Structure formats: structure tokens, C-alpha cells
Amino acid sequence: RLLNVEKIELLDKDIIKSKFLKNEVKIFIASIEKQIISFTILLLKPNALSTVNYDWQIAYIYVDKRFRNNKFGESILRYAINYAIKTKANEISLCTT
């Protein structure tokens, strides 16, 4: 288990917990010596036009302040996008607030 769902405050924890149980969320974490320095969360989204195709939504990206401007955010996003491409996602979108 990568993350304690009870401690999520930035996203609706009931939605995240439900998606964990249905395998509809992927969390990619970059760490150095067991310290998390960056992570991103992908949420599976049903495709509105197809019951066969699906989309991924980038729901959150985080980089520890001490490691910013070192391309960690770019690297973790690139890894998540490559995962979405490898799993044949129809579309990738970014959740903004």
C-alpha cells in the first residue's frame, strides 16, 4: 500500500478510496533514500464516447520544494504519460482547479 487514503485532504478521499478498490487509480512516486520527493496521481476516466476505450486524468502532481527546478516534476509526468500510452489510453487530460 503506497498511501494512507485516510490522510488525503487535497482530493476527495471517498472517490480516491473507491478508485483504489476498483484499480482505477495509479500513483507514481519518485524517492531518494526512502524520502518521497515527487509523485503524480492518474485517475481512470470512462470515455464518454465508447464503452471499450478509456481515458486517464492527471489529478495531482507534487514535487518537494527542496527538489524543484531539477526536472523531477517533468520526469514523473513523463513516466505517467508513458504508462498511459503503454496501456493504450484513448486520451490523457489534466485536472485543474
N, C-alpha and C positions, 0 to 999 in steps of 0.2 A: 504494500500500500504506500503510495508516494506522498499522499497528502491527507491530512485530517480534515474531512469535509465540514466538520462542526466549526472549524475556525475560519472558514471563508466568509468574509464580510463584503468584499468587493463585488461579488456576483451572488445571485440568489442561490443560497445553499441547497434549497429543496430541488431546484432544477438541476444543479450540478450532481447532487446525490442520485437523483433519478437517472441521469445520463450515465453515471458510473455504473449503476446496476444493469443498464442496458448496453454497456460497452459503446456508448455514443460520445465519449469524451476521450481525448488524448492529451496528456501533459508531457511536454518535453522540457527536461531540466538540464542545465549546464552547471557543473560544480567543480570546485577546486578544493582538494583535501576535505571532502565531505561538506563543504560550505556551498550552499546554493548561491550562485552569482547571477543566474538568468533563468527564466522559464517562460514558456508560452502555452496557452491552452487552446486546443482546437475542439469545437463542438460540431457534431454531426447534425446537418440540417436536411430535412426531407426536401427533395426537389419538387417545386410546385407544378412542374410540367410533366413529371414522369414518376411512376412508382418503382421503376428499376434503378434510375440514376439517383445520386445523392450529392450533396454539397458539403464542404467544410467551412466553418466560420471561425476566423481567428478572434477569439473572445477576449484575450488578455495577453499582454507581453510585459515582462518586468526585467529590468537589469539593475542590480545593486548599484547605488550611487558611486561607490568606490571603483567600479569597473566600467563605468560609462565612457564613451568615446574610444573604446578599444575593439569595436565591431562585434561584441558579444551579442547584442540585440540582432544585428544583421545575420549573424551565424545561426542563432536559434530559430529565427524566422525562416531562413533558407532551408534549414533542416525540416521544419514543419511543412513548408510548402512542397519540398521534395517528397515527403511522406504522402501528402495529399495527391500528388501527381502519380506516385508509385501505386497508390490504391485506387487509381482511376476515378478520382473525384471529377464531377462534371464542372464544378465551379468552386472558387475559393473567394470568400468575402471577408471584410474586416468590420467587426462590430465597433462602432464609435458612439461616444456619449457626448 
